[in-house]
Amino acid sequence: MKLIAAAAVLASLTVAAESAQASSITYDVRSIDHGVFAQPTYADGWAGQTTAITSQSLGDFNGSTGRNNGYDRLTVDFTVSAAHAGSALFFQIAPDAGYGGELYLDGALLDQQTADLWWAYDWGNAGEVLEINGIPVAKGKHTLQAFWAEGCCNGWQGGRFSLDGQNWQGFSLANLDALAVPEPATIPMLGIALAGLLVLRRKPASGQASDA
């Protein structure tokens, strides 16, 4: 019986742990030394540069800036819990991208804009952003990645997402981590698991006198 109870406790703790995987936002910038961009993709253009890469781990992408004559890569890793699996996710990236840019989800190129992109700090300028509109996502880990390039005069940039077309949320770790929140039943399961551990620890073996 103890083995069965222990297995149940471990299974409950595993479910809770899987749902708590953290997201990450990594912003990489390098100088442009080869003026080749969307040929055939901006990802290829990024790989074709030979300059050093400056990398930052961000808590929030909003308000970030690149550099003059810079090539940018944004990588957002996040986890979707079973509670949100199958939901439609919307993404918008507002770069300062004089040479244009593109947006990927899990390695699939879903948006490419070769024109000068500048959102002027207004999400209403829909034609000036990179976006993915309502793509269903499965449970598990996912990666959103964007590439773009800028000549000069970098302004603040932004990023946001929406679940099933509801309120937009900024690209911050706190907001992205919410996508990994477990189903409502998982939190009580964690409480039960902890209680189970206490019972297993305190319950005396059969035939053994209690400490009382």
C-alpha positions in Angstrom: 0.0 0.0 0.0 2.9 2.3 0.8 4.4 1.8 -2.6 1.1 2.6 -4.3 0.7 5.8 -2.2 4.3 6.8 -2.9 3.8 6.3 -6.7 0.6 8.5 -6.6 2.5 11.2 -4.7 5.4 11.2 -7.1 3.0 11.3 -10.1 1.2 14.3 -8.7 4.5 16.1 -8.0 5.7 15.4 -11.5 2.5 16.9 -13.1 3.0 20.0 -11.0 6.7 20.3 -11.8 6.1 19.9 -15.6 3.6 22.8 -15.5 6.1 25.2 -13.8 8.7 25.3 -16.6 10.0 28.8 -17.0 10.0 30.8 -20.2 12.9 32.8 -21.5 13.5 35.9 -23.7 16.9 36.1 -25.5 17.8 39.2 -27.6 20.8 38.9 -29.8 22.3 41.8 -31.9 25.2 42.0 -34.3 26.6 44.6 -36.7 25.8 44.2 -40.4 28.9 43.5 -42.5 27.1 41.7 -45.4 24.1 43.7 -46.7 22.1 40.6 -47.7 18.8 40.3 -45.9 15.8 38.3 -47.2 17.7 36.1 -49.6 16.0 33.8 -49.2 15.2 34.5 -45.5 16.3 37.0 -42.8 17.5 33.9 -40.8 19.9 33.2 -43.7 21.0 36.9 -43.7 21.7 36.7 -39.9 23.8 33.6 -40.4 25.7 35.2 -43.2 27.1 38.0 -41.0 30.5 37.5 -39.5 30.4 40.0 -36.7 30.4 39.2 -33.0 27.0 38.6 -31.3 25.9 40.6 -28.2 23.3 38.5 -26.3 20.9 39.6 -23.5 18.5 37.6 -21.4 15.5 39.9 -20.8 12.7 40.0 -18.3 10.6 42.0 -20.8 11.2 42.8 -24.5 9.2 45.9 -24.5 11.3 49.1 -24.5 14.4 47.3 -25.8 16.5 48.9 -28.6 19.0 47.5 -31.1 21.9 49.3 -32.6 22.7 51.4 -35.7 23.6 49.2 -38.7 22.4 46.2 -36.6 21.0 42.7 -37.3 18.7 41.4 -34.6 17.4 38.0 -33.5 14.7 37.6 -30.8 14.1 34.1 -29.3 11.2 33.5 -27.0 10.9 30.1 -25.4 7.6 29.3 -23.6 5.6 26.3 -22.4 1.9 25.7 -23.0 0.1 23.7 -20.3 -2.7 21.2 -20.9 -5.2 23.8 -19.8 -4.3 26.0 -22.8 -3.5 23.3 -25.4 -5.5 23.9 -28.6 -6.0 27.6 -27.9 -5.2 30.1 -30.6 -2.2 32.3 -30.0 -1.7 35.7 -31.6 1.7 37.3 -31.6 2.9 40.7 -32.6 6.5 42.0 -32.7 7.1 45.7 -33.3 10.7 46.1 -34.4 12.6 49.1 -35.7 13.5 47.3 -38.9 14.5 49.6 -41.7 15.4 46.6 -43.8 12.4 44.5 -42.8 12.2 41.2 -40.9 10.4 37.9 -40.4 8.7 35.8 -37.7 8.8 32.1 -37.0 7.0 29.7 -34.6 8.6 26.4 -33.9 10.9 26.7 -37.0 8.0 27.6 -39.4 8.3 30.9 -41.2 4.9 32.5 -40.8 5.4 36.2 -41.6 8.0 38.1 -43.7 8.0 41.9 -44.4 10.7 43.3 -46.6 9.6 46.9 -46.3 10.8 49.4 -43.8 9.0 48.6 -40.5 8.5 51.3 -37.9 5.5 51.2 -35.5 5.9 54.7 -34.0 4.9 53.3 -30.6 1.4 52.7 -31.8 0.0 49.1 -32.0 -2.7 50.6 -34.3 0.0 50.7 -37.0 -0.8 47.1 -37.9 1.1 47.2 -41.2 4.3 48.0 -39.4 4.6 44.9 -37.2 5.5 41.2 -37.7 2.5 39.0 -36.6 1.0 35.6 -36.3 -2.8 35.5 -36.2 -4.6 32.8 -34.3 -2.4 29.7 -34.7 -3.5 26.7 -32.5 -0.7 25.5 -30.1 -0.2 22.1 -28.6 0.8 21.3 -25.0 4.6 21.5 -24.4 7.5 23.7 -25.3 7.5 26.2 -28.1 9.9 28.7 -29.6 9.0 32.1 -31.2 11.8 33.6 -33.2 12.1 36.9 -35.1 14.9 38.3 -37.3 15.2 41.9 -38.6 17.8 44.5 -39.6 18.1 48.2 -39.1 20.3 50.9 -40.6 20.2 53.7 -38.1 18.2 55.7 -35.5 16.9 52.8 -33.4 13.7 53.4 -31.5 12.0 51.4 -28.7 10.6 48.1 -29.7 7.7 46.0 -28.5 6.1 42.6 -28.4 2.8 41.2 -27.2 0.6 38.1 -27.5 -3.0 37.2 -27.0 -4.7 33.9 -26.1 -7.9 33.2 -28.1 -8.1 36.8 -29.1 -8.5 38.0 -25.6 -6.6 40.9 -23.9 -3.1 41.5 -25.3 -0.3 40.9 -22.9 3.3 42.2 -23.2 6.3 40.0 -23.9 7.4 39.6 -20.3 8.5 36.5 -18.5 5.7 36.8 -16.0 3.0 36.9 -18.8 4.6 34.1 -20.7 5.0 31.9 -17.6 1.2 32.1 -17.2 0.8 30.0 -20.3 2.4 27.1 -18.4 -0.1 27.4 -15.5 -1.7 23.9 -14.9 -5.3 22.9 -15.1 -7.3 24.0 -12.1 -7.3 20.5 -10.7 -3.5 20.4 -10.6 -3.1 22.7 -7.6 -5.3 20.6 -5.3 -3.4 17.6 -6.5 -0.2 19.2 -5.3 -1.7 19.8 -1.9 -2.8 16.1 -1.8 0.6 15.0 -2.8 2.3 17.0 0.0 -0.3 15.6 2.5 0.5 12.1 1.2 4.2 12.6 1.8 3.5 13.7 5.4 1.3 10.6 6.0 4.0 8.3 4.6 6.6 9.9 6.8 4.6 9.8 10.0 2.5 6.6 9.8 4.2 3.9 11.9 4.8 0.5 10.4 2.3 -2.3 11.1 2.7 -3.7 14.6 5.0 -0.9 15.7 3.9 1.2 18.7 3.3 4.9 18.0 5.5 7.6 19.6 2.4 9.0 21.6 
